[in-house]
Amino acid sequence: MTQPQVSIVIVSRQRPAALSLCLAAVARLTYPTYEVIVVADQAGLEAVSRLPFSGFIKPVAFDEPNIAAARNRGIAQAAGQIVAFLDDDAVPEPRWLDHLVRPFVDPGVAAAGGYVLGRNGISFQWRGRIVDQTGTAQDVTLNQRNPTVLTPPPGWAVKTEGTNMALRREVLARMGGFDPAFHFYLDETDVNMRLAALGFSTAIVPLAQVHHGYAASPRRRRDRTVRDLRQIAASTVVFLRKHCPSARHDATLGAAMADQRKRLLSQMIAGQQEPRDIRRLLQGWSEGLAEGRLRNLTAPTPMPDPQADFLPFQSLFSSGHRIVQGYLTQERTLRDQARRLAEQGHTVSLFLLSRTTLYHRVRFDPAGYWEQTGGVFGRSDRSDPLFRVGRLKTRVAREVERIGAVRF
């Protein structure tokens, strides 16, 4: 069966370095037919223009702090049957699209969402979740290897994350895309709720994985310290106005504010906030609530056909997967070897370990290879034993088995 064409939409604003790293990984996906659309401010588009593969990217100029409107600009250019979304501070595993797109063979599946890894490259930020009318999400237990197709009951939806999801373009366009009333936060959850109301199913795909870096933004610092709560508050109110009975609004907003206060106090205890910051941020929360009550809710208007032809991306991947392994004392030689193999078109996994019990970390290098560091005797999966005796070769073989289906 012919695999569907996929349009990847990446929105970026004020983060050109993160965008460049994201695109370096997107350029090495193993999926055969995809295009890349970058909706970005001037700094982001300049970063794109400096990439050696910039001619295979559709650039869209957009410099407003509204991620829903930006995503709609990307959809307008998307000519694939499937539209996939990544954040600019995310890095996809090489087989991300292969796994994410597979459930669409079922015509009843309108959307799919994958798993999201945190900064250490091993632990998960988000896996499978469902969400109710208040926007409250809860985890669901799923098969951790095969996709699970879910059709939620009334008032519920399958939650996908904006940094790792895909939708049928036809369905997304028919329902009017994303609602620009959500400048930031809950924009994808609003889409989830509308899909569920139309009776569509959503697949959760554990092996479709991306690494999410939580880059700094006007709303948070790189260490996730809160800078501003206005947009989160405003979007919460907009979501409730659209999907939740009014009798539940006050209780939901009270619980949401309590959660935010608890988060801020924990950051103050950790030395990340000062008392005056707490007062300022909670005042911003109140102002955001007022703004959300006044925002115009967008009536869904079907979107037109794509404004541009499909632009196939010429992936840098061409030659299969290679493993490079050794001790940290050889790091310069091993990294040079990994870089050369990546230049030859391989998907490269470098295991650069030490004779210690250090926890493992995984990162994608801008030169095009994946690097895992840590101790031969240390944990990778954080549920592993604290200490495990073994040799380098045995440990690498175990790690290759752990990541194999995701990466190659």
C-alpha positions as CSV (number, residue, x, y, z in Angstrom):
1,M,0.0,0.0,0.0
2,T,1.2,3.5,-0.9
3,Q,2.1,5.5,2.2
4,P,0.3,8.9,2.5
5,Q,2.1,12.1,1.9
6,V,2.7,13.9,5.2
7,S,3.1,17.7,5.8
8,I,5.1,18.6,9.0
9,V,4.1,22.0,10.4
10,I,6.6,23.6,12.8
11,V,5.7,26.9,14.5
12,S,8.6,29.0,15.8
13,R,9.0,32.4,17.4
14,Q,12.0,33.9,19.1
15,R,13.9,30.6,19.2
16,P,16.0,30.2,16.1
17,A,18.6,28.0,17.7
18,A,16.0,25.5,18.9
19,L,14.4,25.6,15.5
20,S,17.7,24.7,13.7
21,L,18.2,21.7,16.0
22,C,14.6,20.5,15.4
23,L,15.1,20.8,11.6
24,A,18.4,19.0,11.8
25,A,16.5,15.9,13.1
26,V,13.5,16.4,10.8
27,A,16.0,16.3,7.9
28,R,16.9,12.7,8.8
29,L,13.5,11.1,9.2
30,T,13.2,7.7,7.6
31,Y,9.6,8.2,6.3
32,P,9.7,8.3,2.4
33,T,7.2,11.1,1.5
34,Y,7.1,14.2,3.7
35,E,7.3,18.0,3.3
36,V,8.3,20.5,5.9
37,I,6.5,23.8,6.6
38,V,8.1,26.3,9.0
39,V,5.9,29.2,10.3
40,A,8.2,31.6,11.9
41,D,9.3,35.1,12.7
42,Q,12.2,36.8,10.9
43,A,14.9,35.3,13.1
44,G,13.5,31.9,12.5
45,L,13.2,32.2,8.8
46,E,16.8,33.6,8.6
47,A,17.9,30.5,10.5
48,V,16.1,28.3,8.0
49,S,17.7,30.1,5.1
50,R,21.2,29.2,6.4
51,L,20.5,25.4,6.5
52,P,21.9,23.4,3.6
53,F,18.5,21.9,2.9
54,S,16.5,25.1,3.1
55,G,15.4,24.7,-0.5
56,F,13.2,21.8,0.5
57,I,11.4,23.8,3.2
58,K,8.3,25.9,2.8
59,P,8.8,29.1,4.8
60,V,5.8,31.0,6.1
61,A,6.3,34.5,7.7
62,F,4.3,35.0,10.8
63,D,5.3,37.0,13.9
64,E,2.3,37.1,16.2
65,P,2.1,35.5,19.7
66,N,-0.8,33.2,18.6
67,I,0.1,29.5,18.1
68,A,-3.3,28.6,16.8
69,A,-3.3,31.2,14.1
70,A,0.3,30.2,13.2
71,R,-0.7,26.6,12.9
72,N,-3.6,27.5,10.6
73,R,-1.1,29.4,8.3
74,G,0.9,26.1,8.1
75,I,-2.2,24.1,7.4
76,A,-3.0,26.4,4.5
77,Q,0.3,25.5,2.9
78,A,0.1,21.8,3.7
79,A,-0.5,19.6,0.7
80,G,-0.2,16.2,2.3
81,Q,-3.1,13.9,3.2
82,I,-1.8,13.9,6.8
83,V,-0.6,17.0,8.7
84,A,1.8,16.4,11.6
85,F,2.8,19.0,14.2
86,L,6.1,19.5,16.0
87,D,7.2,22.3,18.4
88,D,10.4,24.1,17.6
89,D,12.0,22.9,20.8
90,A,11.3,19.2,20.0
91,V,13.4,16.7,18.2
92,P,11.8,13.6,16.6
93,E,13.3,10.1,16.6
94,P,14.2,8.9,13.1
95,R,11.1,6.6,12.8
96,W,8.7,9.1,14.3
97,L,6.5,9.5,11.2
98,D,6.7,5.8,10.2
99,H,4.9,5.0,13.5
100,L,2.7,8.1,13.8
101,V,1.1,7.7,10.4
102,R,0.5,3.9,10.5
103,P,-2.9,4.1,12.3
104,F,-4.4,6.2,9.5
105,V,-4.9,3.0,7.4
106,D,-8.1,2.8,9.5
107,P,-10.5,5.4,7.8
108,G,-12.2,6.0,11.2
109,V,-9.0,7.4,12.7
110,A,-8.8,11.2,12.3
111,A,-5.9,11.9,14.6
112,A,-2.9,10.3,16.2
113,G,-0.6,11.3,19.0
114,G,2.8,9.9,20.1
115,Y,4.8,9.8,23.3
116,V,6.9,12.8,24.5
117,L,10.3,12.4,26.2
118,G,11.7,14.9,28.6
119,R,15.1,16.5,28.8
120,N,17.1,13.4,29.8
121,G,15.9,11.7,26.6
122,I,14.7,8.7,28.4
123,S,11.9,9.5,30.9
124,F,8.5,10.5,29.5
125,Q,6.8,13.9,29.9
126,W,3.5,12.6,28.4
127,R,2.1,9.3,27.3
128,G,-1.5,8.3,26.7
129,R,-4.1,10.6,28.2
130,I,-7.8,11.4,27.9
131,V,-9.4,14.8,28.8
132,D,-12.8,15.9,30.0
133,Q,-14.9,19.0,29.6
134,T,-12.9,21.0,32.1
135,G,-9.6,20.4,30.3
136,T,-8.4,18.1,33.0
137,A,-6.3,15.2,31.6
138,Q,-5.8,11.8,33.1
139,D,-3.5,9.0,32.2
140,V,-4.8,5.8,30.6
141,T,-3.1,2.4,30.6
142,L,-2.3,1.3,27.1
143,N,-0.2,-1.3,25.2
144,Q,3.3,0.2,25.3
145,R,4.3,-1.0,21.9
146,N,1.3,-1.1,19.5
147,P,-1.1,1.8,18.7
148,T,-4.4,1.9,20.5
149,V,-7.4,3.4,18.8
150,L,-9.8,5.1,21.2
151,T,-13.3,6.5,20.7
152,P,-14.2,8.3,23.9
153,P,-17.6,8.7,25.5
154,P,-19.6,12.0,25.3
155,G,-17.9,14.8,27.1
156,W,-14.4,13.3,26.8
157,A,-11.7,13.3,24.2
158,V,-8.4,11.6,23.6
159,K,-5.6,14.1,24.3
160,T,-2.8,14.6,21.9
161,E,0.2,16.9,22.5
162,G,0.8,19.7,20.1
163,T,4.4,18.8,19.9
164,N,3.7,15.3,18.6
165,M,0.4,14.8,16.8
166,A,-1.0,14.3,13.3
167,L,-4.5,14.7,11.7
168,R,-6.1,14.1,8.4
169,R,-5.9,17.3,6.5
170,E,-9.4,16.8,5.0
171,V,-10.9,16.5,8.5
172,L,-8.9,19.3,10.0
173,A,-9.7,21.7,7.1
174,R,-13.4,20.8,7.3
175,M,-13.6,21.6,11.0
176,G,-11.8,25.0,10.4
177,G,-8.4,24.2,11.8
178,F,-7.3,25.6,15.2
179,D,-9.3,28.3,17.0
180,P,-7.3,31.5,17.2
181,A,-9.0,32.4,20.5
182,F,-6.4,30.1,22.0
183,H,-3.2,32.2,21.7
184,F,-1.3,29.6,23.7
185,Y,-2.3,26.5,25.7
186,L,-5.2,24.1,25.1
187,D,-5.4,24.9,21.4
188,E,-4.8,21.2,20.5
189,T,-7.1,20.1,23.3
190,D,-9.9,22.1,21.8
191,V,-9.3,20.3,18.5
192,N,-9.4,17.0,20.4
193,M,-12.8,17.9,21.9
194,R,-14.2,18.9,18.5
195,L,-13.0,15.7,16.9
196,A,-14.6,13.6,19.6
197,A,-17.9,15.5,19.2
198,L,-17.9,14.6,15.5
199,G,-17.5,10.9,16.4
200,F,-13.9,10.4,15.2
201,S,-11.4,8.1,16.7
202,T,-7.8,9.0,17.8
203,A,-4.9,6.6,18.0
204,I,-2.2,6.8,20.7
205,V,1.1,5.6,19.2
206,P,3.8,4.7,21.9
207,L,6.6,4.2,19.4
208,A,6.1,7.6,17.7
209,Q,8.4,9.5,20.0
210,V,9.9,13.0,20.2
211,H,12.3,14.6,22.7
212,H,10.9,17.9,24.1
213,G,13.4,20.4,25.4
214,Y,11.2,23.0,27.1
215,A,13.1,26.0,25.6
216,A,12.7,29.4,27.2
217,S,9.8,31.6,26.2
218,P,7.9,34.7,27.4
219,R,5.9,32.3,29.7
220,R,8.8,30.3,31.3
221,R,12.5,30.2,31.7
222,R,14.6,27.3,30.5
223,D,14.4,25.6,33.9
224,R,10.6,25.9,33.7
225,T,10.4,28.8,36.2
226,V,7.1,30.6,35.5
227,R,7.4,34.1,33.9
228,D,3.7,34.8,33.1
229,L,0.4,33.1,33.6
230,R,-1.9,35.3,31.5
231,Q,-2.2,33.2,28.4
232,I,-2.7,30.0,30.4
233,A,-5.5,31.6,32.3
234,A,-7.1,33.2,29.2
235,S,-7.1,29.9,27.3
236,T,-8.6,28.0,30.3
237,V,-11.5,30.4,30.3
238,V,-12.0,30.1,26.5
239,F,-11.9,26.3,26.8
240,L,-14.5,26.2,29.5
241,R,-16.8,28.6,27.6
242,K,-16.6,26.3,24.6
243,H,-16.8,22.9,26.2
244,C,-17.9,22.9,29.8
245,P,-21.3,23.6,31.4
246,S,-21.3,27.0,33.0
247,A,-22.3,25.5,36.4
248,R,-18.8,24.0,36.6
249,H,-16.8,27.0,35.7
250,D,-16.2,28.5,39.1
251,A,-15.1,25.3,40.7
252,T,-12.8,24.5,37.8
253,L,-11.2,27.9,37.8
254,G,-10.7,27.8,41.6
255,A,-9.0,24.4,41.4
256,A,-6.8,25.7,38.5
257,M,-5.7,28.7,40.4
258,A,-4.9,26.5,43.5
259,D,-2.7,24.3,41.2
260,Q,-0.9,27.4,39.9
261,R,-0.4,28.8,43.4
262,K,1.0,25.5,44.6
263,R,3.4,25.4,41.6
264,L,4.6,28.9,42.3
265,L,5.1,28.3,46.0
266,S,7.2,25.2,45.2
267,Q,9.4,27.3,42.9
268,M,9.7,29.9,45.6
269,I,10.9,27.2,48.1
270,A,13.4,26.1,45.4
271,G,14.7,29.6,45.2
272,Q,13.3,30.3,41.7
273,Q,10.7,32.8,42.7
274,E,10.5,35.6,45.3
275,P,7.3,36.6,47.2
276,R,6.8,39.7,45.0
277,D,7.0,37.4,41.9
278,I,4.1,35.3,43.3
279,R,1.9,38.3,43.7
280,R,2.7,39.6,40.2
281,L,2.1,36.2,38.6
282,L,-1.2,35.6,40.4
283,Q,-2.3,39.1,39.4
284,G,-1.4,38.1,35.8
285,W,-3.6,35.0,36.2
286,S,-6.6,37.2,37.2
287,E,-6.0,39.5,34.3
288,G,-5.9,36.5,32.0
289,L,-9.2,35.2,33.3
290,A,-10.8,38.6,32.5
291,E,-9.3,38.6,29.0
292,G,-10.5,35.1,28.3
293,R,-14.1,36.0,29.2
294,L,-13.9,38.8,26.5
295,R,-12.3,36.9,23.7
296,N,-14.4,36.2,20.6
297,L,-14.9,32.5,20.0
298,T,-14.2,31.6,16.4
299,A,-17.1,30.0,14.4
300,P,-15.5,27.1,12.6
301,T,-15.1,27.9,8.9
302,P,-13.9,25.2,6.5
303,M,-10.4,25.9,5.2
304,P,-9.7,25.9,1.4
305,D,-7.5,23.5,-0.5
306,P,-3.7,23.8,-0.1
307,Q,-2.2,27.0,-1.4
308,A,0.9,25.3,-2.6
309,D,1.9,22.0,-4.2
310,F,3.5,19.2,-2.2
311,L,7.2,19.9,-1.8
312,P,9.0,16.5,-1.1
313,F,11.8,16.8,1.4
314,Q,15.0,15.0,0.3
315,S,15.9,13.3,3.6
316,L,19.6,13.0,4.5
317,F,18.9,9.5,5.7
318,S,19.9,6.9,3.0
319,S,22.0,4.1,4.5
320,G,20.5,2.3,7.4
321,H,21.6,2.4,11.1
322,R,25.0,2.2,12.7
323,I,26.2,1.8,16.3
324,V,29.3,3.5,17.6
325,Q,30.3,2.6,21.2
326,G,33.2,3.2,23.6
327,Y,34.3,4.8,26.7
328,L,34.3,8.5,27.5
329,T,38.1,8.6,27.4
330,Q,37.7,8.1,23.6
331,E,35.0,10.8,23.2
332,R,36.8,12.9,20.5
333,T,37.5,9.9,18.3
334,L,34.1,8.4,18.7
335,R,32.3,11.6,18.0
336,D,34.3,12.2,14.9
337,Q,33.4,8.6,13.8
338,A,29.7,9.3,14.5
339,R,29.7,12.5,12.6
340,R,31.4,10.9,9.5
341,L,28.8,8.1,9.5
342,A,26.0,10.7,9.7
343,E,27.4,12.6,6.8
344,Q,27.2,9.3,4.8
345,G,23.5,9.1,5.4
346,H,23.3,6.7,8.3
347,T,21.1,6.9,11.4
348,V,23.9,6.9,14.0
349,S,23.6,6.0,17.7
350,L,26.7,6.8,19.7
351,F,27.1,5.2,23.2
352,L,29.7,7.1,25.1
353,L,29.9,5.5,28.5
354,S,32.0,5.6,31.6
355,R,33.0,3.0,34.2
356,T,30.5,4.5,36.7
357,T,26.9,4.3,38.0
358,L,25.9,7.6,36.4
359,Y,22.4,7.9,35.1
360,H,22.0,7.9,31.3
361,R,21.0,10.8,29.1
362,V,20.2,10.9,25.4
363,R,20.6,13.9,23.1
364,F,20.6,14.7,19.4
365,D,23.7,16.3,18.2
366,P,23.5,19.0,15.5
367,A,26.0,17.0,13.4
368,G,23.2,14.5,12.9
369,Y,23.8,11.6,15.3
370,W,22.2,10.5,18.6
371,E,24.4,10.4,21.7
372,Q,23.8,8.4,24.9
373,T,26.0,9.1,27.9
374,G,26.1,7.6,31.4
375,G,27.7,4.8,33.3
376,V,28.1,1.2,32.2
377,F,26.6,0.3,35.6
378,G,24.0,3.1,35.8
379,R,20.4,3.5,35.1
380,S,18.9,4.4,31.7
381,D,15.2,3.8,32.3
382,R,14.6,5.3,35.7
383,S,12.8,2.2,36.9
384,D,15.9,0.1,36.4
385,P,18.0,-1.2,39.3
386,L,20.3,1.5,40.8
387,F,23.3,-0.6,40.0
388,R,23.8,-3.5,37.5
389,V,27.1,-5.3,36.9
390,G,28.0,-5.8,33.2
391,R,30.4,-5.1,30.4
392,L,30.3,-2.3,27.9
393,K,29.3,-4.5,25.0
394,T,26.5,-6.2,27.0
395,R,25.2,-2.8,28.2
396,V,25.1,-1.3,24.7
397,A,23.3,-4.4,23.4
398,R,20.7,-3.9,26.1
399,E,20.3,-0.2,25.2
400,V,20.0,-1.0,21.5
401,E,17.2,-3.4,22.3
402,R,15.4,-0.7,24.4
403,I,15.4,1.9,21.6
404,G,15.5,-0.3,18.5
405,A,11.9,-0.1,17.4
406,V,11.8,3.7,17.9
407,R,15.0,4.6,16.1
408,F,15.7,1.9,13.4
